[in-house]
Amino acid sequence: MNYKSLGKSNIKVSTIGLGTMTWGEQNSEKEAFDQMDYAQDAGVNFFDTAELYPVPPSSKTRGETSRIIGRWIKNKKNRNKIIIADKIVGRSGMDWFRENSEQTRLNKSQISFALDRSLKDLDTDYIDLYQLHWPDRPINVFSGLEYVHKETDENNTILEVIETLEESIKKGKIRSFGISNETPWGTSEYLKFSEIKKLSRVVSIQNPYNLLNRSFEVGLSEISIRENVGLLAYSPLASGTLSGKYLDGKLPEGSRLKLFGNRYPRYRTPNSENAIKEYIKIANTYNLDPCQMAIKFCEIKPFVTSVLIGATKMDQLKLNIDSVNIELNNKILEDINKVQLVYSNPCP
């Protein structure tokens, strides 16, 4: 396994991180325990959860993923060996998510409530990386590149968030904080206010990044490298579509798109299937597994700190983690980039 530091912190994480959003919904607790056992044995020390998990979000299951992680850690007595990343919900419209049907927002009172609830769910005294799941301002964050401007007092909100998280760091409740599903402007604002007010700065940004969506490279990659705010790349297999299992209209039983297809429109676009077929051709040409090729492509990028994989089956997990051991030579990368030129970011 390979390891990198989270930003300028002294926290080292495996370059393959374990995504957990299926635990408590598609995966049982035993299956989750087996996944964590295998991942840790393989050198993975970085587990990513969220107060929202499992998905799809539900008032009946909310927090169960984190509770499963907490029970596993308590059983293993290995808290000091695991780096836990958690996420707080931003503006969502889910009136069942907070106390008294309060609308979810990133403000001091809600951050304090959410953090304490996550600590309880995880049965831990601290969280290594506390992330803002998505921006609080009303923008498109989960599909497309369009930006429709709506005037807000977001500058004040960002400063309030940083100051609140700084208090949490001083209290020992979190070690560092990061952002997620964020834009270049938002990332720059967090960095600006941290510098002006001499407060802790973001150490990471968790955004989608895969062969079908390389939009992170356009503006955020330079910020990541120059400011040392590494990408935690989620959805490296584009919700499993890069495996090829959904080609030609196939919907395998038990698969995410079969169960919750209407929740994942991002990877079902006019050019997505054509691009996937081209990437699978490249993998076959070089005797590579298409999933391993896709994950490795993300891992070797200089702006990536860790690639967050997820799996519902153990054979998938083993295959994905083992991607750390393959190599992509310059010819393979050239061929991949040729496809990107023809089908440029078909699923942003």
N, C-alpha and C positions, 0 to 999 in steps of 0.2 A: 504494500500500500504506500501511496505517496501522501505527504502532509504539507500544508501551507498555513501561514499565520492569518488570523482574521484581522484584516486591516493592519493598524499599527499596535494592536494588542499583543499580549503574550500568550494568546489562546491559539493552539495549533489544532487544526481539524484535518481529517482525512479528505483527500480530494474526491472521494466518492462518499456522499452523505446519504443517509437512509430517510426517505420520505415515508410518512406514516398515515396518510389520510384515509387509507382503506381499513385501518384497524378499528373494530367495533361496528363495522358495516359490512364490507365484503369479506373481511377476515376476522376469524374468531380470536379470542385472547391466546389460545394455545398456538395458533398459527403465527400470531404476532410475536410471542415469546420465542418460537423457533426461528423466526426471521432475525430477531435481535441477537439470539445466541450465535447464529451463523455469521452475521455481519461483524459482530465483535471479534469472533475468532479469526475473521479474514482481515482484521485491522481497521475496520470502520469504527470510528469513535464519535461520529457526528450524527445526531438524530434530530430531525426537524418535525415539529408538531405545531398545533395552533389551537387557540381556545375554541375555534369553530369546528374542529374535527370531531368525528369523521364526516366525510362528505358523501351524499348531499347533506347540508346542515339540517338539523332537526332538534326541536326542544327535548325530545326523548333521548337522544344520543349525545347531545352536546357535551364535550369534555371527556368522553369515554376513551378516546385515543390517548390522551394524556394520562388518564387514570391507569390504563393498561401499562404504559411506560413506567409510571410510578411503582406499580406492583412488581414489575419485572426487576427494576433497580433495587427495590427493597428485598426481593428474594435473592438477588445476586450480590447485594452489598458492594456495588461497584460504582457508586455515584461519582467518585473522584476520577473515574476512568472514562466517563461519558460526557460529551459536550452536548448540552440540550439547547436547541433553538426553539423558541416559542413565538407566537404571533398574536397581536391584538387586532380585533375587527375595527375598521373605520366606519365611515358613513355607509349605511347599508339598507335602511328601511325595515330591518327585522325588529319589529316592536316587541318580540318575545325574548330578545337576547339579553337585555339588561333588566335591572330591577325597576318595578313600577312602570313598565312599558316605555321606558325612556329610549328615545332614538339613539342608536349607536353613533358616537362621535369620539374623536381623539382629543379629549380635554383632560384636565388634571383629575377630576373626580372619577371619570370612567377608566382612565389608565390605572389609577390606584386600585379601583374595584377589580378590574380585569386581572391585574398582576397578582393580587392576593388570591383570587380565585384559581388562577393557574398554578400558583405555588401549592395550593391545597390539592388540586387535581393531580399534580405531579408528585405530591408528597415529598417535597424538597424545600430546602431553606433558600435556595437561589436558582436563578436561571442564567445560563452562560451567555446567551444571545437573545435579547428581547426585540422583536421586530414589529414594525407597523405593517399589517397585512396588506393594506392598500391606502392610498392617499385619502385624506378627509375631504379634500376639495372635490367638487362634482365634475369629474372628468372620466373619459372612457379608459378603462384600465385592463379589460380582459379580452378584448378583440378589436382589431382594426387599428389604424394609425391616425384616424381623424381627430382633430382637436376643435371643439366648439367652446369658445371662451365665455365664461360666466364670471362676472366680477365678484370677488369675495374678499374677506379680511384674512386671507390664508397666511400672510406673513406673521400675524400675531399668533395664529394657531400653531405654526411650526415652532416658534420660540417657546410657547407654553409647553409643547411636547418635549422639547429638549430639556427645559428646566425641570420638568417633572421626572424625566428619566434620569437626569443628573442626581436628583434627590434619591431616587431608587438605587442608584449605584453607590452613593455614599452610605445608604442604609444596609448595603450588602445584599439586596434582593435580586439585583442583576449585576452581571460583570461587564456587559457591553450592550450596545443597541445597534439595530440595523433598520433599513427600509426595504420595502417590497412593492413590486408593480409600480415603480416610480419612474418619473421622467427626468431628462437632463436638468430642466429648470428646478424641479423639486429637490433633486440631489444637491444641486448647487446652493439652494437656499439653506438646506440643513448644514452644509459645510460652512457657509457664510456666517450664519448665526453662531455656530460653535466657535468660530474663530473670533468674531467680534466680542462675544460674551465670555470667551475663554472657558468654554464648557466642553464636556466630552463630545467626541465626534463620531459619526456613523462609521462602522467598521466593514459593513457589507451592504449589498443590495441584492435582493432575491427577485429576479425577473425571469420570464420565460426565455429560453434560448435553445434552439435546436436547428436541424438542417432545413426545416420548413419555415423557421422564423428567426432570422439573423438580424432583426432590426436593432438589437442592442449594439451592434457594431457601428451603427451610423453616428450616434452622438455620445452614448453612454460609455463606450469602451475606452475612449480617451480619458474621460473623467475617472473611471475605475483605475486606470494605470497611473495617471499623474497624481491622483489624490489618495491612492492606496485604499480604495473602497471596492473590494473584490466582489465579483458576481457569484452568487449562489444560483446556479442555473437550474431552474425547475422545468419539468416537462421535457427532458432531453430526448425522449422518444415520441414526442408529440402525442401524448395520451395513447401510446402504443401503436399509432398508425405507421410509424417508420419500420415496424417489424414486418409489415406487409400483410398482417392477418386480416385486415379489413378490405383488401383490394377486391375489385370487381363486385362490390356490394355485399361481401361476406360480413356477418355479424356473429362471431362465435358465442356460444352459450356461456353465460357467466362473465363475459367481457364487459368493460366499463361502458363502451358505446352501446352495447346491447341493453344493459340495465338502465343507463342514464344518458342515452344519446342526445336527447334534447338539451342537455346541459353543456355539451361540448361542440358547439358549431364551429369553433375556431379552426379545427383541422379537417373540415369537410367543405372545401372550397373548390371552385372550378378547376384549378391547376394543381391541387394537392396530390391527387392520385398520379398524375403524369410525373410529377417530381419524385414521388416515392418510388415509382417503378424504375426511374433512372438511378436513384441511389442504391436500390437493391441490385441493379445490374453491376454497378461498381463493386459492391461487396462481393458478388459472385465471381467477378473477374479476378479479384485478388484473394479469393478463398477466405473471405472474412464473414463473420456473422453480421447481418445488417444492424442489429441492435448494438453490438459491441462497437462497430464502426461509428455509429451515431453518437454514442456516449463518449468514446475516446476523442472524437472531433471536438467536443465541448471541453473535455478535461485539459487538453493541451493548449488551449487559448491562454495567452498571457494575462488576460483580465479576469480569468475564472479562478475562484478560490476553491469551490467544491461543486460537484455535479450531484444534484439530488435525484436519486433513482427511487422508484417505487415498484412493488411487485405484489401480486395476489397469490402467486404460486412460487414454491421454493426453487423449482428449476429456473424460473425467470430471474429470481434474485441471484442465484449462483452465476448465471450467465452474465448478468449485468455487472456484478461486482468484479468478475474476472476480466472485464474490459480493461482494467487497469494494467493488465499484463501484455496487451497487444501494442503494436506500433503502426503508425500511419506514415508512410514515406511521402516524399514530395510529389511523386507521380499521382498517388491516391488523392492527395489534397488538391492537386491541379484539376483532376477529374471532377472532384466534388464542386470546386469553384466554377467549373464550366456549366454544371447544372444550375447553380445559383444564378448565373448570368441569364440563362434562358427562362428559368422559373424563379424570379427574384422574390423571396419572402412571400410565398403564396398563402401563408397562414399567419399574418401578424396579429 
